[in-house]
Amino acid sequence: MPNSRPPDALPGTPTKVSIPAGTMLFRVHRSEWPAGSFNPHPAHCLYDGGRFDATRCDTYPFLYAGRTAASAVCESLLRAIPFDPGGGTRLLPRAAIRHRRLSFLRSTADLDVVSLVRGSDLASVAQDAWLVQAEPSEYAFTRHWGHWIREHTAPWAQGMVWPSKREPADHVVILFGDRCDPAALTEIAEPPVDFDTPDGEAWLNTMLEPYHARIAP
């Protein structure tokens, strides 16, 4: 089963890809956090948390970002919003956007990450598409697998990249703060989009419209 325990050793050689210096990245985060800061708070081993968050079993600062604004928004805000069986527009709870913003970042150095994009990439770490497509109810398992992949790609792997579940045409990344320079990402001059302002709400609704979603009234 995909959510079985990892094996003792890697079955292949993980695929290393580089995010070149100067690459644009897009991050949805709490507005009180600096745009390029790494999250220092581990998730619970079993409850809440994201796909590859740190936990007490493997503590590391982490940062998620999208290669496009759409993938950052979809991965952060739509991952647990189901479609209306009656065909209505999906409604994003206002609590999900409170004190949240989209920031525009640029990498300041080349970053080596483990690719989880292709079937062969996943097979090299004893996995299949389940690892990057699992629903939030299985994130305790994906976090465990993420820790195992980190362990077996130390010290070179500074993060991982995979197709966004909600926008599979684009990729998302996690970067590991214990393997990246603290200044690995810098905020560019483009002002952030604060979702809980009238302008930010209008921007976000425009972004969500093609995904048949909008902010709840």
Order of alpha helices (4+ residues) and beta strands (2+ residues): beta-beta-beta-alpha-beta-beta-beta-alpha-alpha-alpha-beta-beta-beta-beta-alpha-beta
